[in-house]
């Protein structure tokens, strides 16, 4: 099994405060938008996945995934 290396997302000046909630949510949305445009086979979206996985609590991601599956996700995908 390949070892996963976790790194924090690079500095994004759209999110200057220490509260990273919006940064997390934006990166999650960017990842799923990228998948919609480029397709799941494309490796170009993987950087967004790494970013949101390093910023977002797992419980949030699980809930957002459920909401996307149910068609109730509150964000613009």
HELIX and SHEET records of a PDB file:
HELIX    1   1 UNK A   21  UNK A   38  1                                  18    
HELIX    2   2 UNK A   43  UNK A   45  5                                   3    
HELIX    3   3 UNK A   46  UNK A   55  1                                  10    
HELIX    4   4 UNK A   58  UNK A   70  1                                  13    
END                                                                             
